[in-house]
């Protein structure tokens, strides 16, 4: 199995080195960027399996970088984890509403970070035999992580894709916000119910 590469965008060299070390010890390839410039261009040439982004960067804002990744046709569905010192609830909500798949605050547990990386990637993985799912004009392809409306492909974030896939498993069923949070989002991270409204 090919090594999965994680792009780590972090200006603190000590933290970047620690994240690189623990991920490499757990079988991942890692490319570190000390700033946001050049990340999207590099990723479009060599797409990573996952991004880990700091929010406070010397040349840009990690939130803006997240937006740029989500706007890229080649990267729109790529998983993103924020790793940041910004720990307020509003910071978490904004990050997750922008399409991040998880939000980890500093100081952090290296083992927990690896577990979260694996959990996000596990949710993105699908068995090869899994077929397309259709409901009306909407079709999703779990293998290719693509969404089509009347055969026209549309861009969605990784979170939006998981939400669509979850809902399409039982067409016509009504879910509460709490059920959607439990079924789609990371279990041990507090997420405001407004996040569900935003993605829906």
N, C-alpha and C positions, 0 to 999 in steps of 0.2 A: 504494500500500500504506500502511495506517495506521501511524503511529508507535507503536512499542512502548514502554510506560512501565515503568521500573524504579523500585521503591521502595528507597531507600537509608536504612537506619536506623543512624546513626552520630553519636555525640556530639562527636567531634573535628571542629570546623568546618573546619580546614585539609584534613583527609582527605576530609570530605564534599564540600567544594568541588572538590577534585581529581577525585574519582570522578564527580561531576556533570559537570564540564568534559569529561573524556575520553569519557564515555558520550554526551553531547550532540554532541560532535565526530564521533562514529561513528553518528549518526542516531537515538539513543534519546531518548525523553522521560524526565525524571528528577524524582521527588519525594523530597525529603530530610526525614527525621524525626530530630530530635536526641535523641529518647527513644522508648521502646517504647509508651508510652500513646497510644492513639488509632490505632495502625497497623492493627490488625485491623478496626476499625470502618470506617476510611477505605477499606481494601482491599476490604471486602465491598460497599461502594457503588460503587467504581471499581476492579475487580480489575487489578492490574499483570501484566505479562508475566513478571516475575521479582522476587524479593526479594534484596537484599544486606544481611546483618545483621552488626552487630558483636555480640560476646558480652557485653562489659562495658559496660553502659549505666547511666546515672545513676539511673533509676527502676525498672529491672527487669533480668532476665537474658536475653540473647539466646537462650539455650537454651529458656527458658520461652516466649519469643515464638514460636520455631519450633514448639513444642508447640501453642500456641494456633492458629497458622496451620494446622497439620495437623488440628486438631480441627474447624475451620470447614468446614461443608459446601460453602461457595462457594469456598474457597481450598485445600482439602486437596491438590489435585494441582499447585499452583503451585510452580515451581522456586525453590529457595533456595540461595544461596551465602553461606557465612560468610566475613567479612573481619575478621580479628581478630589481636591480638598473642599470643593463647594458642596456642603452637606445639608443645606437647608431644604426643607420639603419643596419649596417653590423651584429650587434648582433641579431636584430630581424630577419633578413633574414636567418642567420645560424640556429636559433632556429626553425623557421617555416619549413625550408628545412629538418631538422632532423625529422620532423613529428609532431611537436607540433601543437595543434589546435588553440591556441591563445597565445598572448604575452602581458603581462601587466607590465608596468614599475612602480617602486616606485619613489616618493610617489604615492599612489593609492587611489581611492575612494572606500570605502567598498561597497557601493551600486552598483557601477559599476562592481566590482569584482563578486558579487552575480549574477548580470544580465548576465555577461559573462559565468559564470558557468552554469547557466540555459540555455543559448543560445546554448552552446556546447552540453549539455545533450539532449536538444530538437532536435538538428540535428542528434543525435545518436539514438533517439527513432523512432520506426516505428510501424504503426498499426499492430495488430496481423493478420489481414486478408491479409496483403500485400504478394504477391506471389513472387517466384523467378523470376529473370529477366535473360534471356539468349540471347546471340548474338554469333553465331558461336560456338566455343569450350569453350567460357567463360560463366560462370553462377555466379550470385551473389544472395545471400540470405539475404535480408534486415532484416528479423526477427532475424536471428542468427548472422548477420554481418560477413558473410563468403564469400570467393571467391574461385571458383573452375575452373580449366582449364582441360578439358577432365576428369572430375570427380576426379581430384586430387586437394586437398585443398592447397592453397598457402597463405602465410602470407603477409598481407598488413597493413599499418598504417591506423589510423582512417581517416586521410585526403585523402589517396589514395583510401580508400573505398568510401568516399563521391564523389570523382572525378569520379570513375568508375560508380557509381550509376547515377550520373548526366548525364554522356555521354550516358549511356545505356537507358535512358528514351526516347531518340530520335536517334536511330541508323542511321548512315549515315550523320547526320547533322554536319556541320562544325561550330565550335565556335571560336571566337577570344579569345586571352588571357584575355582581359577585361571581356568578358562574363563569362569565367570560374572563374575568380576571384570573380565576383559578385554572381555567382551561388553556389560556393563551400566554399569560405573563409569568415571570419568574415568581415562584411561590414564596420565597422568603425575603422579598423586597416590598416595602410598603408602597403601593401605588394608589393614587386617588382615583375614585370612580370617574372623575372627569376625563381621565385618560381614555377610558372606553368610549365615551361620547365623542372625543376628538377623532379617534380612529374609525369609528362607525360612520 
